[in-house]
């Protein structure tokens, strides 16, 4: 989810940039069409300019984040052939600009669908204004532009998602890292302030982990970290999130979960880890601290309270669940 939100932010930046450039590029044509006395074309151009200005403001303010790219694409895709039929053959060149813009503000697959429709709409106009050879040249270049733009945008989008995942994932265990944990906690706290939905943290770490590393080596210790991450990930719900907080310490974020339910889950996880036989000659255990969000919390206070419960569990003999 976080990765998709980051892509949405990038889309908003692309929408704002495209809207600003188009605003500056199209504005002179409104005056030019008015100067020629082509009032209908001048009116359509003016509407487009005002629309682009509004889009730039909305994109900069992060308003309609999900809807705005589709609105921009729909309006530009509809207006481009409209201007083409109104002003003549030379308006066909704006089709290439709209084509590229569609790929940048939409997903690559949706860009192909929208641009295919744009090309089909342009064919009757081109047949009426030019010979078959000219039509072939325009359509071949249009198709090639779509292929290149699709490949470029698909690759960039995929790489952007991969790079973002690298910044939010723990490289050893594959769960979320400390950075994305703090982002998630901040988001959940804002939601709680808005609608009072319960959320609970479970902090746990592996008992005697340093001793395990000293006796069995760091390779075995790494395998235990990975295995425990898998055990927890397989048990928690799809909407719950697991993070590696640091070293052998992990955090589970449970939204829409009151303290008592979280305590039951923590106890179940504790038993699962203990019974998993991660070492041949002894059990590996975990100590856990559980804390529900409170109205006066910020990220630091909430984490500190859960961490205090964890250390109470460790100081009380380990392999325990303590609530705060």
Backbone bond lengths (Angstrom), bond angles and torsions (degrees), N, CA, C in turn:
res aa  C-N    CA-C-N  psi(-1)  N-CA   C-N-CA  omega(-1)  CA-C   N-CA-C  phi
1 X - - - 1.455 - - 1.511 112.19 -
2 X 1.336 114.87 -43.54 1.455 117.99 -179.91 1.518 111.18 -62.21
3 X 1.320 117.13 -38.82 1.449 119.71 179.52 1.503 111.52 -63.53
4 X 1.324 117.73 -41.30 1.460 121.56 178.17 1.508 110.52 -63.15
5 X 1.340 117.05 -39.44 1.465 120.11 178.64 1.523 110.52 -63.26
6 X 1.329 117.30 -37.69 1.463 119.92 178.30 1.525 110.85 -66.33
7 X 1.330 116.48 -37.75 1.456 119.71 176.94 1.524 110.31 -66.03
8 X 1.345 117.02 -38.35 1.458 120.59 175.58 1.525 110.63 -59.76
9 X 1.333 116.91 -41.57 1.468 120.13 177.55 1.519 110.88 -62.25
10 X 1.327 115.90 -42.52 1.465 119.37 178.59 1.526 110.56 -64.09
11 X 1.345 116.75 -38.16 1.456 120.32 176.99 1.521 111.32 -62.06
12 X 1.330 116.46 -38.67 1.454 119.82 178.48 1.527 111.33 -64.35
13 X 1.303 116.54 -38.58 1.463 120.04 176.36 1.524 110.75 -64.34
14 X 1.340 116.05 -40.54 1.467 119.78 178.44 1.524 110.47 -66.20
15 X 1.329 117.24 -42.31 1.467 121.40 179.35 1.525 110.07 -61.57
16 X 1.341 116.73 -45.66 1.467 120.31 -179.24 1.523 110.87 -62.41
17 X 1.324 117.42 -43.20 1.466 120.99 -179.49 1.518 111.58 -65.14
18 X 1.331 116.05 -46.90 1.466 120.32 -179.99 1.525 110.80 -62.96
19 X 1.341 116.43 -41.30 1.468 119.91 -179.96 1.524 111.28 -63.20
20 X 1.334 116.29 -41.59 1.468 119.71 -179.53 1.526 111.21 -66.46
21 X 1.331 116.98 -46.92 1.465 120.68 -179.80 1.532 110.40 -62.45
22 X 1.342 115.98 -43.91 1.463 119.80 179.67 1.528 111.44 -65.58
23 X 1.335 116.31 -38.42 1.467 120.89 177.57 1.535 109.90 -57.80
24 X 1.320 116.33 -48.28 1.456 120.47 -179.06 1.527 111.93 -69.21
25 X 1.335 116.33 -32.45 1.455 119.67 -177.73 1.515 113.77 -78.78
26 X 1.339 116.66 -35.88 1.464 120.84 -175.26 1.525 112.33 -84.61
27 X 1.330 117.06 -29.88 1.468 120.79 -175.17 1.530 113.60 -51.11
28 X 1.342 119.59 -47.05 1.468 118.49 -179.29 1.526 113.83 -59.25
29 X 1.336 117.28 -29.78 1.460 119.81 -178.34 1.525 112.10 -70.40
30 X 1.320 116.64 -27.30 1.467 118.91 175.19 1.521 110.35 -62.13
31 X 1.332 116.05 -45.96 1.467 120.19 178.47 1.535 110.76 -67.41
32 X 1.321 116.67 -37.80 1.457 120.01 -178.08 1.528 110.58 -65.42
33 X 1.339 116.96 -44.72 1.464 120.03 178.78 1.520 111.28 -64.33
34 X 1.334 116.83 -37.12 1.466 120.04 176.78 1.526 110.59 -65.79
35 X 1.312 116.17 -40.21 1.467 120.80 178.90 1.528 110.99 -61.80
36 X 1.338 117.05 -36.64 1.464 121.01 178.77 1.519 112.35 -77.73
37 X 1.347 116.72 -9.12 1.461 120.16 -178.35 1.510 113.66 84.98
38 X 1.314 116.57 9.49 1.464 120.48 177.79 1.527 107.86 -87.34
39 X 1.335 116.20 79.10 1.465 120.83 -168.60 1.527 113.10 -68.87
40 X 1.315 116.54 -35.04 1.466 118.20 179.99 1.521 110.71 -65.40
41 X 1.330 116.55 -45.24 1.466 119.92 177.99 1.523 110.68 -64.62
42 X 1.350 116.17 -38.83 1.469 119.53 177.39 1.520 110.94 -62.47
43 X 1.329 116.02 -38.90 1.470 119.85 179.14 1.530 110.91 -65.51
44 X 1.329 117.28 -45.22 1.475 120.89 179.65 1.523 110.35 -62.55
45 X 1.336 116.26 -42.82 1.465 119.71 177.83 1.523 111.72 -62.12
46 X 1.325 116.41 -40.07 1.465 120.58 179.66 1.522 111.31 -65.42
47 X 1.332 116.16 -41.97 1.469 120.06 176.45 1.521 110.14 -60.06
48 X 1.335 116.46 -42.35 1.461 120.51 179.45 1.526 111.37 -64.06
49 X 1.327 116.84 -41.16 1.466 121.15 179.42 1.525 110.67 -63.26
50 X 1.339 116.82 -45.81 1.472 120.11 178.23 1.526 111.17 -62.87
51 X 1.322 115.70 -39.74 1.464 120.10 178.00 1.522 110.64 -62.51
52 X 1.334 117.25 -44.37 1.463 120.89 -179.84 1.528 111.38 -64.07
53 X 1.326 116.58 -37.72 1.463 119.46 176.34 1.520 111.59 -63.26
54 X 1.336 116.22 -42.31 1.465 120.10 178.49 1.520 111.14 -65.33
55 X 1.334 116.73 -38.75 1.469 120.99 178.48 1.522 110.48 -62.48
56 X 1.321 116.86 -42.78 1.466 120.14 179.67 1.525 110.69 -59.39
57 X 1.329 117.08 -44.71 1.466 120.83 -179.53 1.531 110.26 -64.64
58 X 1.330 117.18 -46.31 1.469 120.79 -179.14 1.528 111.40 -62.81
59 X 1.334 116.55 -40.70 1.467 119.98 -179.45 1.521 110.68 -66.63
60 X 1.324 117.15 -40.71 1.463 120.20 179.77 1.525 111.16 -66.65
61 X 1.326 116.57 -31.22 1.469 121.23 -179.40 1.527 112.26 -88.77
62 X 1.362 116.15 0.03 1.475 121.83 -179.61 1.535 111.54 57.91
63 X 1.324 116.15 44.60 1.455 122.35 177.36 1.534 108.21 -103.19
64 X 1.341 116.10 138.74 1.466 121.91 -178.21 1.527 110.60 58.64
65 X 1.316 117.27 47.90 1.465 121.51 -174.51 1.526 111.44 -57.32
66 X 1.320 118.05 -43.45 1.467 121.02 -177.69 1.521 111.81 -77.24
67 X 1.327 117.46 -37.03 1.463 121.72 -171.04 1.527 113.71 -87.80
68 X 1.325 116.69 -33.58 1.467 120.68 -169.82 1.533 113.84 -57.51
69 X 1.340 120.91 -44.34 1.471 119.21 178.83 1.524 112.71 -57.18
70 X 1.337 116.99 -38.34 1.460 120.29 -179.81 1.531 111.12 -70.02
71 X 1.334 116.25 -37.28 1.463 120.19 177.53 1.526 110.29 -63.52
72 X 1.332 115.80 -46.45 1.467 120.68 179.38 1.528 110.59 -59.49
73 X 1.328 116.47 -47.74 1.455 120.64 -179.14 1.524 111.09 -61.78
74 X 1.340 117.15 -45.11 1.461 120.54 -177.49 1.528 111.59 -63.29
75 X 1.338 116.96 -46.46 1.462 120.27 -177.96 1.522 111.19 -64.77
76 X 1.325 117.09 -47.19 1.472 120.02 -178.63 1.522 111.27 -66.20
77 X 1.329 117.34 -38.09 1.456 121.02 -178.84 1.530 111.18 -68.97
78 X 1.314 116.97 -32.11 1.467 120.74 177.44 1.532 111.59 -78.24
79 X 1.336 116.67 -41.97 1.456 120.33 -176.89 1.530 112.65 -70.93
80 X 1.341 117.66 -31.98 1.460 119.36 -177.05 1.537 112.01 -60.69
81 X 1.352 119.27 -52.92 1.478 117.07 177.21 1.526 112.66 -67.06
82 X 1.333 117.58 -27.83 1.464 119.88 176.23 1.522 110.53 -61.38
83 X 1.334 116.36 -48.13 1.467 120.47 177.14 1.527 111.15 -64.75
84 X 1.315 116.00 -35.09 1.464 120.37 -179.49 1.529 110.25 -62.21
85 X 1.324 117.02 -44.95 1.456 120.68 179.63 1.525 111.91 -71.69
86 X 1.364 116.50 -25.54 1.464 120.16 -178.09 1.518 113.24 -85.05
87 X 1.336 116.77 -38.69 1.465 119.58 -170.32 1.514 114.16 -107.54
88 X 1.344 117.77 -12.09 1.446 118.19 174.74 1.517 114.91 110.75
89 X 1.341 113.67 -169.78 1.461 122.44 -168.94 1.523 113.51 -59.95
90 X 1.335 117.44 -38.14 1.465 119.16 -172.41 1.532 112.55 -68.09
91 X 1.313 116.88 -18.34 1.468 119.31 177.36 1.523 112.06 -69.42
92 X 1.361 115.40 -12.35 1.466 118.64 179.83 1.520 111.46 -61.54
93 X 1.332 117.18 -27.81 1.468 119.34 -176.98 1.529 112.32 -67.94
94 X 1.347 116.41 -23.16 1.467 118.71 175.99 1.525 111.46 -67.95
95 X 1.335 116.15 -18.47 1.467 119.47 178.51 1.529 110.94 -61.44
96 X 1.328 116.52 -34.95 1.463 119.89 179.91 1.534 110.89 -68.83
97 X 1.322 116.47 -37.22 1.467 120.11 177.96 1.524 110.40 -65.38
98 X 1.334 116.34 -45.89 1.468 120.56 179.12 1.523 110.55 -62.71
99 X 1.325 116.28 -37.70 1.471 120.47 178.99 1.526 111.46 -58.97
100 X 1.316 116.52 -49.23 1.469 120.27 179.49 1.524 111.02 -64.87
101 X 1.330 116.78 -40.94 1.469 119.99 -179.60 1.519 110.66 -62.04
102 X 1.325 117.56 -39.34 1.466 120.43 -179.98 1.518 111.53 -61.46
103 X 1.328 117.00 -38.98 1.459 119.22 179.60 1.528 111.60 -68.20
104 X 1.306 117.60 -31.86 1.461 119.75 -176.87 1.518 113.01 -82.49
105 X 1.330 118.29 -29.99 1.470 119.17 -177.96 1.526 111.99 -95.48
106 X 1.333 117.70 -18.98 1.457 121.95 178.37 1.525 109.21 -110.30
107 X 1.319 115.99 174.95 1.456 119.71 170.90 1.523 108.64 -70.62
108 X 1.324 118.85 155.27 1.470 120.10 179.78 1.530 113.37 -55.34
109 X 1.335 116.57 -40.53 1.468 119.34 -179.18 1.526 111.36 -66.83
110 X 1.329 116.82 -43.19 1.458 119.52 178.31 1.523 110.70 -67.18
111 X 1.338 117.40 -33.89 1.455 120.78 176.55 1.522 111.77 -60.26
112 X 1.339 117.37 -40.89 1.462 121.41 177.69 1.524 110.62 -61.64
113 X 1.338 116.14 -44.33 1.468 120.26 -178.05 1.527 111.06 -63.17
114 X 1.326 116.48 -48.52 1.470 120.71 -178.03 1.527 110.75 -65.20
115 X 1.322 117.41 -43.09 1.461 120.50 -177.99 1.526 112.09 -70.04
116 X 1.309 117.59 -29.96 1.465 120.26 173.78 1.523 110.25 -61.85
117 X 1.337 115.38 -44.56 1.464 119.24 176.48 1.520 111.99 -61.54
118 X 1.336 116.04 -40.51 1.467 120.41 178.55 1.528 111.17 -61.80
119 X 1.322 116.78 -42.96 1.458 120.31 179.11 1.513 112.80 -64.85
120 X 1.337 116.46 -40.22 1.464 120.08 179.46 1.526 111.58 -64.77
121 X 1.337 116.43 -37.89 1.461 120.27 178.41 1.525 110.85 -66.28
122 X 1.326 117.01 -33.09 1.466 120.97 -177.05 1.526 113.22 -75.16
123 X 1.326 118.31 -22.74 1.466 120.84 -174.19 1.534 112.93 -59.83
124 X 1.344 120.55 -49.18 1.471 119.02 179.56 1.522 112.76 -58.62
125 X 1.344 117.41 -38.69 1.453 120.51 179.28 1.524 110.37 -63.85
126 X 1.315 116.80 -45.30 1.459 120.78 -178.80 1.527 111.38 -64.48
127 X 1.334 117.37 -37.05 1.458 120.52 178.02 1.523 111.70 -64.93
128 X 1.339 115.64 -33.63 1.467 119.46 -178.70 1.525 112.43 -79.73
129 X 1.345 116.78 -22.25 1.455 120.37 -173.90 1.530 113.89 -104.61
130 X 1.329 117.29 -14.26 1.465 118.62 -174.15 1.522 110.30 -150.58
131 X 1.315 115.85 173.95 1.459 120.78 179.41 1.520 110.50 -83.42
132 X 1.305 115.06 174.35 1.460 121.18 -176.34 1.518 112.00 -62.88
133 X 1.326 117.10 -35.40 1.460 120.52 -179.91 1.532 110.91 -65.05
134 X 1.327 116.99 -43.73 1.469 120.84 178.54 1.531 110.75 -64.59
135 X 1.340 114.77 -40.72 1.464 118.76 176.36 1.522 110.34 -59.46
136 X 1.340 117.02 -43.78 1.464 120.56 -178.96 1.523 111.08 -62.20
137 X 1.337 116.70 -41.59 1.457 120.03 -179.90 1.521 111.65 -62.20
138 X 1.329 115.15 -46.11 1.471 119.37 -179.04 1.521 110.62 -63.85
139 X 1.325 117.58 -46.04 1.461 120.49 -174.84 1.530 111.60 -71.27
140 X 1.344 117.08 -36.55 1.478 118.92 177.33 1.519 110.12 -64.61
141 X 1.335 116.71 -44.51 1.470 119.17 178.53 1.526 111.11 -65.34
142 X 1.322 116.43 -35.32 1.470 121.00 178.16 1.528 110.52 -64.89
143 X 1.332 116.52 -44.57 1.470 120.50 179.61 1.526 110.46 -65.23
144 X 1.331 117.21 -43.99 1.465 120.48 179.35 1.531 111.09 -62.65
145 X 1.331 116.61 -39.78 1.460 120.07 176.94 1.519 110.85 -60.97
146 X 1.341 117.22 -42.05 1.459 120.82 178.91 1.517 111.76 -64.10
147 X 1.332 116.68 -40.40 1.467 120.09 -179.91 1.530 110.58 -63.61
148 X 1.332 115.65 -48.89 1.465 120.06 -178.92 1.523 110.88 -64.18
149 X 1.329 116.81 -44.13 1.466 120.51 -179.17 1.527 111.05 -65.20
150 X 1.347 116.35 -39.40 1.468 119.68 177.84 1.521 110.67 -61.82
151 X 1.322 117.20 -48.23 1.464 120.74 -178.59 1.527 110.99 -62.22
152 X 1.324 116.31 -41.66 1.455 120.21 -179.21 1.525 111.24 -65.98
153 X 1.325 116.63 -49.74 1.474 119.97 -177.19 1.520 111.90 -68.39
154 X 1.336 116.71 -37.08 1.468 119.63 177.92 1.524 110.24 -63.10
155 X 1.334 116.48 -44.76 1.463 120.58 179.97 1.522 111.59 -65.20
156 X 1.329 116.48 -44.47 1.460 120.14 -179.79 1.523 111.12 -63.51
157 X 1.326 116.99 -42.40 1.471 121.10 -179.87 1.525 110.50 -64.38
158 X 1.342 116.29 -42.60 1.466 120.53 179.70 1.524 110.94 -65.02
159 X 1.329 116.99 -44.18 1.459 120.56 179.99 1.524 111.55 -66.95
160 X 1.318 116.51 -37.40 1.459 120.51 178.33 1.525 110.88 -62.48
161 X 1.340 115.65 -42.34 1.463 120.02 178.38 1.524 110.99 -66.33
162 X 1.336 117.03 -41.18 1.464 120.38 179.30 1.528 111.42 -64.95
163 X 1.324 116.49 -42.83 1.468 120.24 179.46 1.521 111.11 -64.62
164 X 1.323 116.15 -40.32 1.462 118.76 178.95 1.524 110.80 -65.16
165 X 1.333 116.65 -41.09 1.464 119.36 179.00 1.525 110.72 -61.76
166 X 1.340 116.93 -36.28 1.458 119.67 178.34 1.529 111.75 -63.34
167 X 1.324 117.04 -30.33 1.466 120.47 -178.80 1.518 112.83 -81.46
168 X 1.334 118.10 -14.35 1.470 119.61 -176.27 1.529 112.61 -116.90
169 X 1.334 118.01 -2.68 1.456 120.59 -177.39 1.515 111.39 -108.78
170 X 1.308 115.59 142.54 1.458 121.05 171.26 1.525 108.16 -72.97
171 X 1.333 118.52 123.36 1.473 119.79 -173.33 1.520 114.37 -66.05
172 X 1.331 118.26 -25.10 1.464 120.41 -178.45 1.522 111.69 -80.92
173 X 1.316 116.67 -51.89 1.465 120.53 -171.54 1.524 112.99 -96.40
174 X 1.321 117.99 -19.63 1.461 120.60 -178.69 1.509 114.58 81.81
175 X 1.343 118.17 1.83 1.463 120.36 176.90 1.534 108.50 -89.52
176 X 1.327 116.54 176.58 1.455 119.92 179.90 1.519 112.00 -64.25
177 X 1.331 115.79 150.93 1.462 119.01 178.80 1.528 110.99 -98.73
178 X 1.320 116.08 -174.75 1.460 121.67 -175.43 1.530 111.90 -62.50
179 X 1.323 116.18 -37.54 1.460 119.66 -178.46 1.523 111.72 -60.69
180 X 1.337 117.22 -50.70 1.457 119.65 -177.68 1.524 111.04 -72.01
181 X 1.333 116.93 -26.66 1.466 119.77 173.62 1.519 110.33 -59.03
182 X 1.323 117.23 -49.90 1.460 120.86 -178.04 1.529 111.20 -63.04
183 X 1.335 117.17 -37.28 1.462 120.48 176.49 1.522 110.63 -63.53
184 X 1.324 116.77 -43.86 1.462 121.02 -179.75 1.518 111.84 -65.28
185 X 1.326 116.64 -41.48 1.462 119.81 179.46 1.529 110.73 -63.42
186 X 1.310 116.53 -41.91 1.461 120.15 178.10 1.524 110.83 -61.45
187 X 1.324 117.07 -41.82 1.462 121.77 179.21 1.529 111.10 -64.65
188 X 1.329 116.72 -44.33 1.467 120.73 -179.17 1.531 110.96 -65.55
189 X 1.309 117.08 -38.66 1.461 120.06 177.67 1.530 111.95 -63.11
190 X 1.320 116.42 -39.31 1.470 119.73 177.07 1.522 110.58 -64.88
191 X 1.330 116.47 -40.17 1.460 119.78 177.05 1.524 111.11 -63.52
192 X 1.327 116.44 -40.66 1.459 120.51 -179.20 1.528 110.57 -64.57
193 X 1.323 117.24 -40.79 1.457 120.10 178.31 1.523 110.88 -63.71
194 X 1.334 116.28 -27.49 1.462 120.07 -177.16 1.525 112.73 -84.88
195 X 1.335 117.91 -44.30 1.475 118.70 -172.40 1.524 114.26 -129.84
196 X 1.345 117.58 3.76 1.472 121.71 173.64 1.529 113.49 61.46
197 X 1.305 117.83 28.96 1.460 119.72 175.34 1.522 109.46 -76.52
198 X 1.335 118.65 134.38 1.470 120.12 -176.53 1.520 111.57 -69.01
199 X 1.316 115.12 149.40 1.466 122.01 174.31 1.518 107.43 -149.30
200 X 1.309 116.52 145.66 1.459 121.31 -174.50 1.523 110.65 -136.04
201 X 1.331 114.77 143.19 1.459 122.52 174.95 1.525 110.11 -103.83
202 X 1.307 115.70 140.20 1.461 122.15 167.12 1.523 107.40 -119.58
203 X 1.321 117.12 117.55 1.461 121.35 173.74 1.527 108.08 -106.68
204 X 1.315 116.41 131.07 1.463 118.55 177.61 1.516 109.69 -141.40
205 X 1.309 115.11 153.56 1.458 119.56 170.15 1.526 109.98 -139.25
206 X 1.308 115.02 166.66 1.465 121.48 -173.73 1.523 108.68 -86.00
207 X 1.309 115.46 126.95 1.471 120.82 -179.10 1.529 110.19 -68.17
208 X 1.329 114.48 137.39 1.463 122.32 175.54 1.532 112.18 55.42
209 X 1.323 117.06 36.86 1.465 119.61 -175.66 1.526 111.56 -67.53
210 X 1.314 117.56 -37.94 1.470 119.90 178.16 1.523 110.47 -60.77
211 X 1.326 116.17 -39.96 1.458 120.47 178.53 1.532 110.89 -64.47
212 X 1.344 116.07 -38.90 1.465 120.28 177.78 1.528 109.86 -61.65
213 X 1.324 116.37 -43.66 1.467 120.12 178.83 1.522 111.59 -64.26
214 X 1.341 116.58 -40.59 1.464 120.68 -178.41 1.521 111.69 -65.63
215 X 1.337 116.09 -38.58 1.465 120.23 -175.89 1.528 111.87 -83.27
216 X 1.333 115.87 -45.39 1.470 120.25 -171.05 1.528 113.43 -103.40
217 X 1.315 117.10 -13.24 1.463 119.62 -179.41 1.526 112.36 96.83
218 X 1.318 114.48 160.02 1.460 119.94 -175.89 1.524 112.78 -70.42
219 X 1.323 117.53 -26.13 1.465 119.54 178.10 1.520 110.66 -63.87
220 X 1.321 116.16 -44.26 1.468 120.16 176.49 1.524 110.10 -65.51
221 X 1.328 116.30 -41.17 1.462 119.57 177.97 1.520 111.91 -59.43
222 X 1.344 117.18 -41.77 1.465 120.51 177.94 1.523 111.22 -63.61
223 X 1.334 116.30 -40.95 1.474 119.77 179.09 1.526 111.13 -63.10
224 X 1.334 116.76 -36.12 1.466 120.11 178.00 1.525 110.64 -67.46
225 X 1.323 117.07 -41.15 1.474 120.27 176.68 1.526 110.52 -59.58
226 X 1.328 116.48 -44.25 1.465 120.88 -179.92 1.518 111.04 -64.83
227 X 1.324 116.96 -44.29 1.464 121.04 -176.96 1.526 111.25 -66.38
228 X 1.314 117.21 -42.50 1.462 119.38 179.09 1.531 110.19 -65.34
229 X 1.324 117.02 -38.28 1.469 119.77 175.62 1.518 110.73 -59.15
230 X 1.330 116.77 -40.88 1.458 121.03 179.45 1.523 111.61 -67.70
231 X 1.332 116.79 -41.85 1.465 120.62 178.76 1.524 110.75 -59.54
232 X 1.320 116.09 -46.39 1.465 120.41 -178.66 1.528 110.69 -68.56
233 X 1.322 117.23 -44.65 1.465 121.01 -178.82 1.526 111.52 -61.33
234 X 1.337 116.30 -37.33 1.467 119.88 -179.72 1.523 112.40 -70.35
235 X 1.322 116.86 -24.37 1.471 119.72 -176.11 1.522 113.43 -92.29
236 X 1.324 117.74 -37.59 1.465 119.05 -175.11 1.530 110.24 -72.61
237 X 1.329 115.85 163.94 1.455 121.73 -178.50 1.529 111.13 -71.32
238 X 1.330 115.12 164.67 1.467 119.87 -179.46 1.522 111.59 -61.24
239 X 1.327 117.34 -34.48 1.456 120.90 -178.74 1.515 114.68 -82.71
240 X 1.336 117.27 -11.51 1.461 120.90 177.16 1.525 109.31 -79.91
241 X 1.333 116.30 154.34 1.463 119.26 -175.83 1.523 111.17 -130.33
242 X 1.324 114.66 137.90 1.466 122.20 -179.99 1.521 108.95 -112.26
243 X 1.339 115.42 136.71 1.460 121.61 -179.42 1.522 109.56 -133.58
244 X 1.306 115.57 148.19 1.460 120.02 170.20 1.525 107.50 -93.79
245 X 1.321 115.42 114.50 1.459 121.14 -173.31 1.523 111.37 -81.04
246 X 1.324 115.53 -29.84 1.463 120.37 179.74 1.516 110.04 157.66
247 X 1.336 117.30 135.79 1.465 119.94 179.20 1.513 111.24 59.68
248 X 1.353 115.22 -123.34 1.462 120.75 178.78 1.522 112.26 -99.51
249 X 1.334 117.21 16.78 1.462 121.68 -176.26 1.528 110.22 -103.50
250 X 1.335 115.86 133.52 1.461 122.53 -178.04 1.526 109.92 -127.06
251 X 1.334 115.17 158.75 1.464 121.60 177.20 1.523 108.59 -130.82
252 X 1.329 115.51 135.02 1.470 121.70 172.05 1.525 107.56 -111.84
253 X 1.311 116.36 127.84 1.464 122.11 177.74 1.523 108.36 -105.47
254 X 1.325 115.42 120.08 1.465 122.13 -177.29 1.529 109.04 -115.85
255 X 1.319 116.61 107.10 1.461 120.04 176.54 1.528 109.53 -85.02
256 X 1.340 115.19 153.95 1.472 121.91 -179.72 1.530 111.54 54.22
257 X 1.325 115.19 37.44 1.469 120.60 -177.04 1.520 109.77 -133.81
258 X 1.335 118.41 115.97 1.468 120.07 176.87 1.524 111.38 -73.85
259 X 1.320 115.69 170.28 1.456 122.07 -173.32 1.523 112.53 -58.76
260 X 1.310 117.35 -44.83 1.464 119.81 -174.67 1.525 111.69 -64.67
261 X 1.324 117.00 -41.24 1.467 119.77 177.47 1.525 111.25 -63.53
262 X 1.331 115.20 -39.45 1.466 119.67 178.62 1.522 110.89 -65.62
263 X 1.313 117.39 -36.22 1.469 120.81 179.21 1.530 110.36 -64.69
264 X 1.343 116.75 -41.42 1.463 120.20 177.67 1.523 110.85 -61.83
265 X 1.340 116.17 -42.35 1.463 119.78 178.38 1.523 110.76 -64.08
266 X 1.320 116.78 -43.98 1.459 120.41 179.73 1.529 110.93 -59.50
267 X 1.308 116.76 -42.52 1.471 120.56 179.18 1.525 110.81 -63.73
268 X 1.336 116.03 -39.95 1.466 119.83 178.56 1.527 110.78 -64.94
269 X 1.312 116.94 -41.22 1.464 120.61 178.92 1.525 111.40 -66.12
270 X 1.318 115.47 -39.41 1.468 119.43 178.55 1.528 110.47 -59.05
271 X 1.337 116.74 -45.17 1.463 121.33 179.98 1.533 110.86 -66.74
272 X 1.342 116.85 -40.28 1.464 120.33 179.25 1.520 111.62 -60.21
273 X 1.329 116.75 -45.34 1.462 120.23 -179.56 1.532 110.33 -65.00
274 X 1.312 116.12 -45.56 1.468 120.07 -177.70 1.530 111.76 -61.68
275 X 1.326 116.61 -34.21 1.471 120.24 -176.30 1.523 113.22 -90.39
276 X 1.324 118.42 4.90 1.465 121.29 -173.45 1.522 114.01 -86.63
277 X 1.351 118.51 -6.93 1.464 121.71 176.56 1.530 111.79 54.33
278 X 1.320 115.55 55.40 1.456 120.18 -178.06 1.522 112.23 -74.58
279 X 1.330 116.99 -19.90 1.459 122.32 172.76 1.521 108.28 -122.95
280 X 1.326 117.53 143.85 1.473 118.89 -174.80 1.524 114.02 -65.71
281 X 1.343 117.37 -33.84 1.468 119.08 -172.19 1.523 113.56 -101.94
282 X 1.342 117.78 -7.43 1.463 119.91 -178.27 1.516 110.40 -159.13
283 X 1.336 114.55 164.03 1.461 120.05 178.51 1.525 110.35 -86.22
284 X 1.327 115.79 149.99 1.462 122.22 170.31 1.519 107.17 -101.16
285 X 1.330 116.77 130.55 1.458 120.52 -177.20 1.523 110.23 -121.43
286 X 1.321 114.77 164.32 1.459 121.02 177.71 1.521 109.71 -130.71
287 X 1.320 115.47 149.57 1.463 122.51 172.52 1.520 108.09 -109.52
288 X 1.346 116.95 143.88 1.459 120.51 -169.70 1.524 111.81 -136.23
289 X 1.332 114.95 138.57 1.449 121.72 173.23 1.513 109.61 -118.42
290 X 1.322 117.37 136.75 1.468 122.48 -173.92 1.521 109.06 -124.95
291 X 1.330 116.68 133.34 1.462 120.38 -179.55 1.523 110.63 -147.39
292 X 1.334 116.14 130.95 1.465 121.82 176.88 1.521 109.67 -90.27
293 X 1.314 115.90 148.39 1.461 120.95 -179.68 1.524 109.81 -65.27
294 X 1.336 114.70 147.24 1.457 121.71 179.50 1.526 108.71 -125.80
295 X 1.310 116.37 156.98 1.464 120.98 -175.03 1.528 113.09 -62.22
296 X 1.329 117.53 -26.10 1.469 120.80 -179.24 1.523 113.11 -92.35
297 X 1.321 117.51 4.38 1.470 120.74 -174.06 1.524 112.41 -77.10
298 X 1.325 114.28 148.57 1.458 121.38 156.31 1.524 106.21 -119.19
299 X 1.319 117.58 -177.01 1.470 120.03 -175.53 1.517 111.19 -59.27
300 X 1.325 116.90 -44.94 1.461 120.64 -176.32 1.526 111.76 -65.18
301 X 1.329 116.44 -45.10 1.465 120.03 -178.39 1.521 111.13 -63.80
302 X 1.322 116.70 -43.29 1.468 120.81 -179.18 1.529 110.47 -62.84
303 X 1.330 116.59 -45.82 1.459 119.86 178.40 1.526 111.84 -64.41
304 X 1.320 116.52 -41.54 1.471 119.98 -179.27 1.518 111.42 -63.37
305 X 1.327 116.47 -38.33 1.471 118.80 179.91 1.529 111.10 -67.22
306 X 1.331 116.85 -42.29 1.462 119.61 177.12 1.522 110.80 -66.36
307 X 1.339 116.16 -38.57 1.459 120.55 179.66 1.526 111.09 -65.35
308 X 1.329 116.37 -36.97 1.471 120.27 177.61 1.525 110.53 -63.89
309 X 1.348 116.59 -38.50 1.468 119.79 177.03 1.524 110.59 -65.82
310 X 1.330 116.92 -37.61 1.462 120.53 177.20 1.527 110.83 -61.66
311 X 1.311 117.80 -47.03 1.460 120.10 -178.10 1.522 111.65 -68.84
312 X 1.315 116.24 -28.01 1.456 118.47 173.50 1.525 110.05 -65.98
313 X 1.320 116.90 -40.00 1.463 120.92 177.28 1.526 110.67 -63.22
314 X 1.320 117.12 -41.07 1.455 120.09 -179.62 1.524 111.27 -69.23
315 X 1.319 116.47 -38.63 1.459 120.26 -179.61 1.529 112.66 -75.09
316 X 1.345 116.08 -14.86 1.468 120.52 179.60 1.526 112.26 -94.69
317 X 1.318 117.71 9.17 1.461 120.38 176.59 1.509 115.61 122.02
318 X 1.356 118.16 -4.06 1.455 123.35 179.99 1.541 112.10 68.56
319 X 1.349 114.36 171.74 1.460 121.40 -178.01 1.534 111.00 54.75
320 X 1.333 114.09 43.76 1.459 121.05 -177.54 1.527 110.87 -134.66
321 X 1.328 115.62 160.71 1.471 122.64 171.03 1.532 107.39 -114.89
322 X 1.327 115.36 126.69 1.471 120.93 178.58 1.538 107.86 -125.49
323 X 1.317 116.18 135.12 1.470 121.27 177.23 1.515 110.11 -102.18
324 X 1.334 115.17 153.98 1.455 120.67 179.82 1.526 109.30 -120.37
